[in-house]
């Protein structure tokens, strides 16, 4: 038997045994069902901004710069008012609600 086949069988067997023997923990749901459309509408343009400026630069630019690119580059498209309100809600909500327990770095 090949090494990769052996490892794949063992990993698959262990995973199925672990899932069969232990109940799955409940997955955290951070968004209300009514916010899913805004989340999806925000995710796609953010991905287009990331492709436009590059992955490394996307991690360095601030939100105002993201809005500038979304407003001025036609291939990205501007964020709607409901998506912008969704961003503000995420920013001003308590961060521990989303699993971040560090100190807030900006006000």
Residue pairs with C-beta under 8 A, 6 or more apart in sequence:
28 99
30 97
30 98
31 39
35 86
38 82
38 83
38 85
38 86
39 86
41 79
41 80
41 82
41 83
42 79
42 83
42 86
42 87
45 70
45 76
45 77
45 79
45 83
46 66
48 75
48 76
48 77
49 58
49 66
49 69
49 70
49 76
50 58
52 69
52 73
52 75
52 76
53 61
53 69
63 87
67 79
69 76
70 76
70 77
70 78
70 79
71 78
79 87
90 98
95 101
95 102
95 104
